[in-house]
Amino acid sequence: MSRFSSTINTTATRLSALYLVLFTSCAVVLVFYMTGSTARFLINETRNAVTEEIETLGDVYSRGGLRRLVREIDRRSRRPSANLYMVADHTGRILAGNVLALEPGILDSEGWTQAPFGYARYGDDVSVINDPQRAPRALAQVIVFSNGMRVLVGRDLGEPQRFREIVRRALITALTVMAVGGFLIWFFVGRRALQRIDRVSEASARIVAGDLSGRLPVTGANDEFDRLSESLNSMIAKISKLNDGLRDVSDSIAHDLKTPLSRLRNRAEAALAGDPKETDYRTVLEDMIVEADQLIKVFNALLLISRVEAGFSKQKLDEVDLAVIVSEVAELYEPLVEDAGMTLVNEVKGPLPIAGNRELIGQAITNLIDNALKYGATEDGRIVLAAERDKRAGMARLSVADQGAGIPESERERVLGRFVRLDESRTKPGSGLGLSLVSAIVGLHGGTLELREAEPGLKAVLSFPISRT
């Protein structure tokens, strides 16, 4: 398909052509309506003026008869810019007036002429009557007396004709300007818009082909194209992130679940290969159930993360008190922390109203306390729960701090991923999904998870938007 054909077939070109046709049609209709209305008005004014003239001449005729009427008509016909006057006998011979010749048949009937007619004044070329394009036109009323004499009083229609000509030229000029303006607008605006659409189409084609690193062009004009490109770029970035996460999860599942599955198989194989009389099948089965439960926990955590990231609970966000949730979790975990030789300190004071899901927020706090127990356990150590209200940002910030070794700053972003564990030897129980789940839950609530230095230890800060009510 040629460049011209592809341009013609675009929606922008079609809309431009449609608007041009619409505006042209409206302009033509409006111009003809105004021209017709004005011309009718001028003709009516002409009729009224001729009627008044005839009434005046009637008074002259009633006072002085035909002789005085002829003299009055002769006098009036000599005035500058006079109306049309003519007195003729029964044979049509002109006796007085300022009209030299008329179109044939004008004096044959009494009353208003049926249509504008051509005429010639004294000093004009009589042959001009035979040329409709050059002959002046007039509208008149004919009076026939009893002796056959005829009197014609009329008025030239040059003014309405000149008005029509002016309007016609104005219409042609306006349509020409509209056509040129439409072309210039298309060339400088529509053509640029089409070029931007072409660039968007090319970028979209690369993205559809699998290159999710590509982005739609943004010119910085902040128009509808830029806003659309920015929205689509955000969507593409999220899709790319989800794809990367899916790829990482697949790799992590293959790597992290391989070990417990291998242990399950080895224990079952060892039990079958041993002496049935000496092998404690019950012990082997119990160990296998423990391993299976751990696998189920991993899959449940993955399922919960996926559901949270998909926003399954967004319609279930109610107003809850963050301080109450923290107090309930602290009361539940206080005996476990004491058994580990540590102290759980709850410094959160309410109320801290937020829009959230009580169960999910409780799960996030539980995961952070579990991590503090596993990785921050020290002799006579403390786990501190604290909160503050940031009114300027409209956020409630909850922190869970321990006194352990902490996490290096370079690793704090990475540990939020799935199956990421800094304990490479895997000496601590867990699957590496805790912080990933916490991040997903906080993100669902429109907040953020930030890992900071506690000096010593690690401080996990959860930020939740404060409820408007």
N, C-alpha and C positions, 0 to 999 in steps of 0.2 A: 504494500500500500504506500503511495507517495506521501511526501510530507504535507502537501496541500490537502489531500484526502483525509489524512489523519487529523489535521487541524479542523477541517470542516465538520468532522464527525464527533468533535468534543462537545461536552455539555456546555462549556463556557461560550463557545462560538454559537451554538444553537440558541442559548439564552440571549446573547448579544443581538443576534439577528431577530429573534422574537420581540425583544424590547424595542429594537429599531423600527420594526414593522408596526408595533403597537403605538409607539409615540408618533410615527409618521401618520398613521391612520387617524389618531386623535387630533393631530395638528391640522390635517386636511379637513376633517369634519368640522372642527372648530372654525377654521378660516372660512369655509364655505357657508357655514351657519351665520357667522358674523357678517360676511359679505352680503348674503341674501337678505338678512335682517336690515342691514344699513341701506341697501339698495331699495328695498320696499319702503323703508322710512322716507328716503329721499323722494321716491315716486309719489308717495302719499302727500308729502309736503308740496310737490309740484302740482298735484291735482288740487290741493286746497288753495294754492296761490292762483291757479287758473280759474278756479270757481269764484274766488273773491274778485278777480279781475272782470269776469263776466257779469257778476252782480253789479259792479260799478258801472260797466258799460251799459247794462240794462237800465240803470237809473238815467244815464245820459240819453238813451234812446227814448225813454218814456217822457223826458222833458223837452227834447228838441227834435225827435224824429230821426229818420234815417240819415238825413243830410248832416245833422250835428254829430251823429254817431260816426260817420265816415271821417269828419274833420278831427274828432277826438282820437280815433284810431290812427290817423295819419300823424297827429301830433305825438302820440305816445310811441309810435314806431321809430321816431327819430331820436329818442333818448338813448344815451349810452347804456349798453348791456340790457337793452329792452327785450321784453318777451316777444314771441312771434305773433304778428298781427297780419291779417289779410282779409280784404273785402273783394268778393268776386260776384259777377252777375250770373244769371241763370245758365249762361253758356260756359262758365268757368273762367272767363276772362278776368284777370286781376285788375281791380280798380284802384286799390290803395293798400298800404301796408309795407312791411319790410321783408316779405317773402317773395323771392323771384320765381321759384318752381317747387312743386311737390311731387311725391310719388303718385302715379295714376290711381284714381279711385278714392282718394282721401276725402274729397268734397262730396262724394256721392251719397253719403248717409249722415244723418244728423246725430249729434251726441259725441261721446268720447270715442276717439279712435281705438280700434281693437288692439293695436300693438304699436310700439314706437315706429315711426316712419322717417324716411330720409327727406331732406329738404335742402334748398340752397337760398341764401340771402342775396341781396343786391351786392354786386362786386365779386361773388363767388362764381366758380366755373360750374355751369349747369350740368355738365357731363358727370360731375362727381356723384350725382344721384344714382347713376347706374353702377357705381362701385360701392357695394355694401360695406367694405372695409374702411373706406375713406369718408363716406357720406356722414354728415352729422345726423344724429337721431333726435327726435322730439316727440312729445306727447301733447295732444291738443284736443279741444272740444269745438265742434262745428255747430253753428246755429243757422237754420234755413228760414228765411222770411217768406211771407205769403206771395210776394212778387217774384220769388225764385232766387233772390239775392242770398249770398252766403257769407257768413263772417266766421273766420277761424281765429281762435286765441289759443296759443300754446306756449310751451316752455322747452328749452333745449335740455337734453338728458346727458350732456357732456360731463357733468359733475359725477353722477353715478357711474358712468363708464370709466372716467378717470380713476374713481375710487377702486373699481374692480381691477383695473390695470395695475394700480399701485399694490393692491393686495396680492394679485397674481405674482408680481415681481418679488414681493416680500416673501411669499410662500416658496417660490423657487429658491430664493436666497437662503431662507431658513432651512429648507430640506438639504440644500448643498452643504450648509454649515454643519447640520446634524450628521450628514454622511461622512464629511471630513473629520468632524469631531469624534464620531464613533470609531472610525478607522484609527485615528491617533490614540484614542483610549485603548482600543484593542492592542495596538502595536506596543504601547509603552506600559500598559497595565495587564491586559489579558494575556499578551504574549509572555510576559514575565511570570504570570501565574501558571501558564501552561508549562513553562520551563521548570518551574519549581515542582509541579505535579510530576513531570517526567523524572526529575531527580528523586522524588519520593518513590516513584514506581521502580526505578533502578535499584534503589536501596532496599525496597521491599522484596524485589526479586532475589537479591543476594541473601537476605535474611531467610526467605522461604527455602533457598537452596541449602541452608544449614549454617550459614555464617552469622551466628548470634552476636558476634562482636561488632557487627555493623550497626549503625544508628542512622535514623532519618535526619536529613539536613535541617539545621536551625539557623536562620539568617540573623536573628537578633531584632527583627522588626516588631516582634511581639504581636503579630496579627494572628488570624485564625489558623493559618498554615503552621506557624511556629507553635501555637498552643496545641494543635493536633499532633505535631511531630514530638513535642515534649511529652505528651500523654502516652503516645505509642512507644517512645523511647523508654519511659518508665516501665511500661508493660513488658517490653522486650528485655529490659534489665532484670525484671523479676522472673520472667520465664528462663532467662539464662542462669540466674541464681538457682532456680528450682532444678534445672537440668544438671547443673554442677553438683547440687546437693544430692540429687538422685544418683548421679554417677558415684559420688563419694560414698553414699550409703550402700550402694551395691558392692563397691569394693570393700567397705568396712564389714558388711555382713559376711561376705565371703571369707574375710580374714579373721574376724573376731568370733564368728560362730563355728569356724572349722575346728577350733581346739575343743570346746565342750562336746561337740558331736563325735569327735575322734575318741574322747575319753569314754563316752557312752558306748561306742562300738568296742573299744578295747576291753572294757569291763565285762560286757556281755560275752565277748569272745573268750576271755580268760575264764569266765564262769563255765562256759561250755567245754573248754579244753581241760579243765581240772577234774579231779576225782569227785564224782557226785556225792560220795559219802562224806568227804571232807570239806567240800566247798559250801560256804555259808551263802546259799542262794538269797536268803532274806536280806543279809547285809548288802549284797551286791545290788539287789533291787531297790533298797532304800537309797543307796548312793546314786543309782540311776534316776530315781524320782527327784532327788535334790538337784541333780544336773538339769533334768527336764523342767523343774520349776524355775530354775535360773533362766533357761531359754525362754520360757513363757513370759517371764518378767521383761526380758529384753524385747520380745515381740509386742507385748502390751505397751511398753514405753514408746516403741516406734509408732504403734498405731495411735497412741494418744498425741504424740508430737504431730503426726500427719493431720489428725483431726483438728488440733488447735491451729496449726498453720493454715488449714483450709477455712478457718473461721466458723467452725460448727457452733460455737457458743455465743456468737455476737448478738443473737436475739435473746440470750439468756442473761444479759448483764443487768443486774439489779443494783440498787444502792446498798452498799454494805459498809460496815465500819472496819477499816483495816486494823485498828487497835484491838478490836474484839477477836479477829481471826488470829492475830499474833499471840494474843493471850491464850487462846485455846490450844494452839500448837505448842507453845512454851510449856503449858501445864502437862501436855501429853509427853513431851520429850525430857522434861526435867529429871525423872528417875533414870533414864538411860544415860544422860550426861553425867549424873552423879556416880553411876556405876562405873563410868569410864574415868573417874577421878577428876572430873572437871566441874565447872560451875556454869550454869545457864542464867544469864542476867537479862531480864526484860525491862528495858527502859522506855518502852513505847507507851505513850499516854494519849488517850483519845479525847474527844472523838476525831477520827480521820475518815470522813465519808468519801467513798470513791464509787464509781460505777464498775462493778466487776462480778465475777463468778466466784462464790465463796469456796467451792471445792477446788477449783484450779489454783486460786491464790494460795490456799492451804497446801496444795501439792508442791507449789514452787518454794514456799518457806521450808517445808519438810525436806526437800532435796538439798537446800542450802545448809540446813542444820546437819543432815547426814554427811555432806562433804566436809563440814567443819569437824565432825567427830572422827572421820576417817583420815583426813589429811592435816588437820590442825590440832590433833591431840597432843598435849604437853602436860607435864606434871603440874598440878594445881592451875591448869590453864582455864581460860574463861571464853565462853561464847556469848557475845553481847548482841542483843537485839535492840536497835534504836530507830527512831523515826523523827522526821522534821517536816514542817509544812512550808513549802516555798510559794508564798502568795504571789510574788511577781511572775513566776513561771506557771502558776496554777497547778503545781505538782505536789504530791505527797511522796516523800522519799523514805524508804525502809532499807536499813542496812543490817547485814548479818556479818559480824567480824569474829575472827578467831586469832590465835596467837601461834599459829604453826609456821611452816617454812614459806608459805605464800606461793605465788606464781610469778615467774619473771615477766616483766612488762612486755617483752617480745612475744610471749606465748599467750597473752590474755585474750587476744582475738581468736586464736586458733582453738582454744579449749572450748569455745562455744559451739564448735561443730560436733557432729554425731560421731560416736565411737572414738573420740580423742581422749587419750589418757596419757598424762605426763609420767605416770609410773610405768615405765617401759617393761619392767620385770613382771608386771601384773601381780604384785604381792598383795595389793589391796583388793577387796571384793568390789565388784561393780562392773558396769558395762560401758562407761563413758558417755552416757546419755543424759545424765542429770542436769548439767548446765545447759545443754541443748534444749531440754524440755522447759527449763526455767525461762530461757530467752524467748521461746515460742509463746509461753503463757503471757509474759509481760508484753510482747509485741501484739498479742490479741487484744490486750486492754489499752493499746495506744501508748504504752510506756517504753522504757528502755532498761536494759541490764548493763551495769558498769562494774568492772572489777578494779579495785583500787588497792593501794598499799595501806596496811593497817599499822605498821611500825610497832611491833612485828606482826606478821601474819597477813591475812587477806581479808579485805572487806568487799562484800558483794552488795551493791546498792541497786535496789529496785525502785523505779520511778513510775508512779501511777497518776493520771490526771485526776484532780480533785473534782468531786461531783458538783455540778452547778447549783443544785438545790441545797 
